[in-house]
Amino acid sequence: MVAVDEFTLIFVLPLYLINGLALNVIQAGLVLAAMAGGAFFSGAIARHIADKFGSAGTVLLGLGVEVAGALILVFIIQGDTPGWLITIPLAVYGLGLGLASAQLTGTVLRDIPVANSGQASATQSTVRQIGSAFGTAIGGATLSVVLALALPTTLNNVGMAGPATDQLAEATRQSAGTAITQLRGQGSASPFGDSTEVIVEALTDGLTDATRWALLVAVVFLLLGLVGAHVLQRAARQTHD
């Protein structure tokens, strides 16, 4: 569940940053680096927190912080959100990611016999890889579906309709927003002339909505992981008692 959320975010956010907010690749990378910075910091102090709350408690704390960061991100995402503002919830998310990831392996393998530890570790790695694949697939599918629903509406809201705009909406969906960057670069020289800027804003609004929904779906999986971790922690306590 954790990997599903993480890789949905990693897949969807760069598309929004580059195609929606018109950041270049370096700028988008710097925004995303806030998540890595948070994870690096919290990973370094995770063992100290685990001394106080235990490994399982640290994982739960990390997952909770991840949920908070992802939800803040969902609420602040707009078509004109400054890139620097997005770094704040990403750093919060990274803090949670570092706490959870640093203790997760030890928590999973804690009660596994040493003779079976290799198999258990390989199983965990396999599950994580499957989760990452699901995260990318679920994020991409959600983005595509919401784009198909949102783009015609946002275009109609600015008075744009007809075969040409329908084709543009479909091209934007199929390119996961890259068509917005291309249209923005053409400016008034595009086939839509002086209406290009209005159309770009409408398409950006649709991409923003799709990004928000993809992140919400990721949060649902993260919440399921949080609940599952809590249930396992309670079961482990009862077993040891």
FIDREN-576290 format. One record per residue: residue in one letter; x, y, z of N, C-alpha, C in turn. Coordinates in steps of 0.05 Angstrom, whole numbers, padded with zeros to 5 digits, always signed. Layout:
<tilums>
aXYZXYZXYZ...
</tilums>
This chain:
<tilums>
m+00016-00024+00000+00000+00000+00000+00017+00025+00000v+00039+00025+00016+00057+00048+00017+00069+00053-00010a+00078+00032-00023+00092+00035-00049+00072+00045-00070v+00046+00037-00068+00026+00046-00087+00024+00076-00085d+00022+00087-00061+00019+00116-00057+00044+00130-00066e+00067+00120-00058+00093+00133-00065+00097+00136-00095f+00092+00114-00109+00098+00114-00138+00076+00128-00154t+00051+00129-00143+00031+00145-00156+00039+00175-00155l+00049+00183-00132+00058+00211-00129+00081+00217-00147i+00100+00199-00148+00124+00203-00164+00118+00204-00194f+00097+00189-00202+00090+00188-00230+00073+00212-00238v+00055+00220-00221+00035+00241-00229+00046+00269-00226l+00060+00274-00203+00069+00302-00197+00087+00314-00219p+00107+00300-00230+00123+00313-00251+00107+00322-00275l+00086+00307-00282+00069+00315-00304+00055+00341-00298y+00046+00343-00274+00032+00368-00266+00051+00391-00264l+00075+00387-00253+00094+00409-00249+00104+00420-00276i+00109+00401-00295+00120+00410-00321+00098+00420-00340n+00077+00404-00342+00056+00411-00362+00035+00431-00351g+00030+00429-00324+00010+00447-00312+00022+00473-00303l+00044+00472-00288+00056+00497-00277+00078+00508-00295a+00084+00495-00317+00103+00505-00337+00132+00507-00325l+00138+00489-00306+00166+00488-00296+00183+00472-00316n+00208+00479-00317+00226+00462-00333+00234+00437-00317v+00249+00420-00330+00256+00394-00317+00273+00399-00292i+00291+00418-00293+00308+00423-00270+00291+00434-00247q+00274+00453-00252+00257+00464-00232+00239+00443-00219a+00227+00426-00236+00210+00405-00226+00226+00386-00208g+00250+00380-00217+00268+00362-00201+00274+00374-00174l+00279+00400-00173+00284+00414-00147+00260+00413-00129v+00236+00416-00140+00212+00414-00124+00210+00386-00112l+00214+00366-00128+00211+00338-00119+00234+00331-00100a+00256+00345-00102+00278+00339-00083+00271+00345-00055a+00251+00362-00050+00242+00367-00023+00233+00342-00009m+00221+00324-00024+00212+00298-00012+00236+00282-00004a+00256+00281-00022+00281+00266-00015+00295+00278+00009g+00295+00305+00011+00308+00318+00033+00294+00311+00060g+00268+00311+00059+00253+00304+00083+00258+00275+00091a+00259+00257+00071+00264+00229+00077+00292+00224+00087f+00311+00239+00077+00339+00236+00086+00342+00244+00115f+00329+00267+00122+00331+00277+00149+00317+00258+00169s+00292+00250+00163+00278+00233+00182+00290+00205+00183g+00301+00195+00161+00313+00169+00161+00337+00168+00180a+00351+00191+00182+00375+00192+00199+00367+00192+00229i+00344+00202+00236+00336+00204+00264+00316+00182+00271a+00309+00165+00252+00287+00145+00257+00294+00127+00280r+00319+00119+00283+00326+00100+00304+00323+00112+00331h+00327+00138+00333+00323+00152+00359+00293+00152+00366i+00277+00157+00346+00248+00157+00351+00238+00129+00357a+00251+00109+00344+00243+00081+00349+00250+00073+00377d+00271+00085+00388+00278+00078+00416+00256+00086+00435k+00241+00107+00428+00220+00117+00445+00193+00104+00439f+00187+00101+00414+00160+00091+00406+00160+00062+00396g+00184+00051+00392+00186+00024+00380+00185+00025+00350s+00194+00003+00337+00195+00003+00308+00167+00005+00296a+00148-00010+00307+00121-00010+00296+00108+00018+00300g+00113+00030+00323+00102+00056+00329+00114+00077+00310t+00139+00074+00304+00152+00093+00285+00141+00090+00257v+00135+00066+00249+00123+00061+00223+00095+00075+00222l+00079+00071+00242+00053+00083+00243+00055+00114+00243l+00074+00125+00258+00078+00153+00258+00086+00163+00230g+00104+00149+00217+00112+00157+00191+00089+00156+00171l+00073+00135+00172+00050+00133+00154+00030+00156+00159g+00026+00163+00184+00008+00185+00190+00018+00211+00179v+00045+00216+00182+00056+00240+00171+00054+00241+00140e+00058+00217+00128+00055+00216+00099+00026+00223+00090v+00007+00213+00105-00021+00220+00099-00026+00250+00100a-00015+00262+00122-00018+00291+00126-00006+00306+00103g+00019+00299+00095+00032+00313+00073+00018+00310+00047a+00008+00286+00041-00007+00281+00016-00033+00297+00015l-00047+00298+00038-00072+00312+00038-00068+00342+00035i-00048+00353+00048-00041+00381+00045-00035+00387+00015l-00021+00369+00003-00014+00372-00025-00039+00373-00043v-00058+00355-00037-00083+00355-00052-00098+00382-00050f-00098+00393-00026-00113+00418-00022-00100+00443-00033i-00074+00443-00036-00061+00467-00046-00056+00467-00076i-00059+00444-00088-00054+00442-00117-00076+00458-00132q-00067+00478-00148-00084+00493-00165-00069+00497-00192g-00082+00510-00211-00069+00514-00237-00047+00534-00236d-00045+00551-00214-00025+00571-00212-00010+00570-00186t-00009+00546-00173+00005+00543-00148+00035+00547-00152p+00048+00565-00136+00077+00568-00138+00091+00542-00132g+00112+00537-00147+00127+00512-00143+00139+00510-00115w+00148+00532-00104+00160+00531-00078+00140+00523-00057l+00115+00530-00061+00094+00522-00041+00090+00492-00040i+00093+00479-00063+00090+00450-00064+00112+00435-00049t+00135+00448-00047+00157+00435-00033+00151+00430-00003i+00133+00447+00008+00128+00444+00037+00114+00418+00043p+00090+00412+00031+00078+00386+00037+00095+00362+00027l+00111+00367+00006+00128+00345-00003+00149+00339+00018a+00160+00359+00030+00179+00355+00052+00167+00340+00075v+00142+00348+00082+00127+00334+00103+00123+00305+00096y+00115+00300+00071+00111+00273+00061+00137+00257+00063g+00159+00270+00055+00185+00257+00057+00193+00250+00085l+00187+00267+00104+00192+00261+00132+00178+00235+00140g+00153+00233+00133+00138+00208+00139+00150+00184+00125l+00157+00188+00100+00168+00166+00084+00194+00156+00096g+00211+00174+00105+00236+00166+00117+00232+00150+00143l+00213+00159+00160+00207+00145+00184+00197+00117+00179a+00177+00115+00161+00165+00089+00156+00184+00070+00142s+00198+00080+00122+00216+00062+00107+00239+00053+00124a+00250+00070+00141+00273+00063+00157+00268+00040+00176q+00243+00038+00185+00236+00017+00205+00219-00005+00194l+00210-00002+00170+00190-00022+00159+00202-00049+00156t+00226-00051+00145+00239-00077+00140+00244-00091+00167g+00254-00077+00186+00259-00089+00212+00234-00099+00225t+00213-00083+00222+00187-00091+00234+00176-00116+00221v+00178-00117+00194+00167-00140+00180+00182-00165+00186l+00209-00163+00189+00226-00186+00193+00231-00193+00222r+00220-00178+00240+00227-00181+00268+00221-00209+00279d+00198-00220+00272+00190-00246+00283+00195-00269+00264i+00210-00264+00242+00217-00285+00223+00241-00300+00233p+00241-00326+00233+00265-00342+00241+00288-00335+00223v+00312-00335+00234+00336-00328+00219+00339-00345+00194a+00332-00371+00196+00335-00389+00173+00317-00381+00150n+00296-00366+00155+00277-00358+00134+00279-00329+00128s+00298-00315+00139+00299-00286+00136+00305-00278+00107g+00321-00294+00093+00326-00288+00065+00301-00289+00048q+00286-00310+00052+00261-00312+00037+00241-00290+00044a+00240-00283+00069+00222-00262+00078+00230-00235+00067s+00256-00230+00067+00265-00205+00055+00259-00203+00025a+00264-00225+00011+00258-00226-00017+00228-00222-00023t+00212-00234-00006+00183-00231-00009+00175-00201-00005q+00186-00189+00015+00180-00160+00020+00188-00143-00004s+00212-00149-00015+00221-00134-00038+00203-00138-00062t+00194-00163-00066+00176-00169-00088+00149-00154-00085v+00139-00154-00061+00113-00140-00056+00117-00110-00061r+00140-00099-00053+00144-00071-00058+00146-00065-00088q+00158-00083-00104+00160-00079-00132+00132-00080-00145i+00116-00099-00135+00089-00101-00145+00073-00076-00139g+00077-00066-00114+00064-00042-00106+00072-00018-00123s+00097-00016-00130+00106+00006-00147+00094+00004-00175a+00092-00020-00186+00079-00023-00212+00049-00016-00210f+00036-00025-00189+00008-00017-00185+00004+00013-00182g+00023+00025-00167+00021+00054-00163+00022+00069-00189t+00041+00062-00206+00043+00075-00232+00018+00070-00249a+00009+00045-00249-00015+00039-00265-00040+00053-00255i-00044+00053-00229-00067+00065-00217-00066+00095-00221g-00043+00107-00216-00040+00136-00220-00045+00144-00248g-00034+00129-00267-00038+00135-00296-00067+00132-00304a-00079+00110-00295-00107+00105-00302-00126+00126-00291t-00122+00134-00266-00138+00155-00254-00135+00181-00269l-00110+00188-00275-00104+00213-00289-00118+00213-00316s-00117+00191-00331-00129+00189-00357-00159+00191-00356v-00171+00177-00337-00200+00177-00335-00211+00205-00328v-00198+00217-00308-00208+00244-00300-00203+00265-00322l-00180+00262-00336-00176+00280-00359-00198+00278-00380a-00206+00253-00385-00227+00249-00405-00253+00262-00397l-00258+00262-00371-00283+00274-00360-00281+00304-00356a-00257+00313-00347-00255+00341-00339-00249+00360-00363l-00232+00352-00382-00224+00370-00403-00247+00381-00420p-00266+00365-00429-00289+00376-00444-00304+00397-00427t-00307+00392-00401-00321+00411-00384-00306+00437-00381t-00280+00436-00376-00264+00461-00373-00263+00477-00399l-00262+00463-00421-00262+00477-00447-00289+00489-00453n-00311+00475-00447-00338+00487-00451-00342+00511-00433n-00330+00510-00409-00334+00533-00390-00322+00559-00401v-00303+00557-00419-00291+00581-00431-00301+00586-00460g-00323+00572-00466-00336+00576-00492-00323+00563-00515m-00306+00543-00510-00292+00529-00532-00306+00502-00536a-00315+00498-00561-00328+00472-00568-00324+00467-00598g-00327+00442-00605-00324+00436-00633-00304+00414-00638p-00301+00404-00662-00283+00382-00668-00254+00388-00661a-00245+00412-00666-00217+00419-00661-00210+00418-00632t-00228+00429-00615-00222+00428-00586-00226+00400-00575d-00244+00384-00587-00247+00356-00578-00222+00341-00584q-00210+00346-00607-00185+00332-00614-00163+00341-00595l-00163+00367-00588-00142+00377-00570-00145+00364-00542a-00170+00361-00533-00175+00349-00507-00165+00320-00507e-00170+00306-00529-00162+00278-00531-00131+00276-00533a-00119+00295-00547-00090+00295-00549-00077+00301-00522t-00090+00318-00507-00080+00324-00480-00082+00300-00462r-00104+00286-00464-00107+00262-00448-00086+00241-00455q-00083+00236-00481-00065+00215-00490-00036+00222-00484s-00029+00247-00483-00002+00255-00478+00003+00262-00448a-00017+00257-00431-00016+00262-00403-00008+00291-00397g-00018+00309-00414-00014+00338-00410+00008+00350-00426t+00024+00334-00441+00046+00346-00457+00036+00365-00478a+00012+00360-00488+00000+00377-00509-00003+00406-00498i-00007+00409-00472-00010+00436-00460+00017+00451-00463t+00039+00438-00457+00065+00450-00460+00070+00458-00489q+00063+00441-00508+00067+00447-00536+00050+00471-00544l+00025+00471-00536+00007+00494-00543+00017+00519-00530r+00026+00518-00505+00036+00541-00491+00060+00553-00506g+00077+00535-00516+00101+00544-00531+00094+00558-00557q+00072+00549-00570+00064+00561-00595+00052+00589-00592g+00039+00593-00569+00027+00619-00564+00005+00625-00584s+00003+00651-00592-00018+00659-00610-00013+00649-00639a+00010+00637-00644+00015+00625-00670+00002+00597-00673s-00010+00588-00652-00023+00562-00654-00049+00564-00671p-00061+00541-00678-00086+00542-00694-00109+00557-00680f-00106+00561-00654-00128+00574-00639-00124+00604-00636g-00102+00615-00646-00097+00643-00647-00097+00656-00620d-00112+00678-00618-00113+00694-00593-00127+00679-00570s-00141+00657-00577-00155+00641-00556-00137+00621-00543t-00112+00620-00552-00094+00599-00542-00090+00601-00512e-00085+00625-00502-00080+00628-00473-00104+00619-00456v-00128+00625-00465-00152+00616-00451-00154+00586-00451i-00148+00574-00475-00150+00545-00477-00129+00532-00459v-00105+00543-00459-00083+00532-00442-00092+00532-00413e-00104+00554-00404-00114+00555-00376-00135+00535-00371a-00153+00531-00390-00174+00511-00387-00163+00483-00385l-00144+00477-00402-00131+00450-00402-00115+00446-00376t-00103+00467-00367-00087+00465-00342-00106+00460-00318d-00129+00472-00318-00149+00467-00297-00157+00437-00298g-00161+00426-00322-00168+00398-00324-00146+00380-00314l-00121+00387-00321-00098+00371-00312-00096+00373-00281t-00101+00396-00270-00099+00400-00241-00120+00382-00227d-00145+00382-00238-00165+00365-00226-00157+00336-00227a-00147+00327-00250-00139+00299-00253-00116+00292-00234t-00097+00310-00230-00075+00306-00212-00085+00303-00183r-00104+00321-00176-00115+00320-00149-00129+00294-00144w-00145+00284-00163-00159+00259-00159-00140+00235-00158a-00119+00236-00174-00099+00214-00173-00086+00213-00146l-00080+00236-00134-00067+00237-00108-00087+00228-00086l-00112+00235-00089-00132+00226-00070-00135+00195-00070v-00134+00183-00094-00135+00154-00095-00110+00142-00082a-00087+00155-00085-00063+00146-00072-00066+00148-00042v-00078+00169-00032-00082+00172-00003-00099+00150+00008v-00120+00142-00008-00137+00120+00001-00120+00095+00006f-00102+00089-00012-00085+00065-00008-00067+00068+00016l-00057+00093+00020-00040+00098+00042-00055+00094+00069l-00080+00103+00069-00097+00100+00093-00102+00070+00098l-00106+00055+00077-00109+00026+00080-00084+00014+00092g-00061+00023+00083-00036+00013+00095-00033+00021+00124l-00042+00045+00131-00041+00054+00158-00058+00037+00176v-00082+00032+00167-00101+00015+00182-00089-00013+00185g-00079-00024+00163-00067-00051+00164-00044-00053+00183a-00027-00032+00183-00004-00032+00201-00013-00031+00230h-00034-00016+00235-00045-00014+00263-00056-00040+00272v-00071-00054+00254-00082-00080+00261-00060-00100+00267l-00039-00100+00250-00017-00118+00254-00002-00112+00280q+00000-00087+00287+00013-00079+00312-00002-00090+00336r-00028-00087+00335-00045-00097+00357-00043-00128+00359a-00043-00141+00336-00041-00170+00336-00014-00179+00348a+00007-00165+00341+00034-00172+00351+00035-00168+00381r+00023-00147+00391+00022-00142+00420+00008-00164+00435q-00015-00173+00424-00031-00194+00436-00015-00220+00436t+00000-00225+00415+00015-00250+00413+00038-00250+00434h+00051-00227+00437+00073-00226+00456+00063-00226+00485d+00039-00215+00489+00028-00215+00516+00019-00244+00524
</tilums>
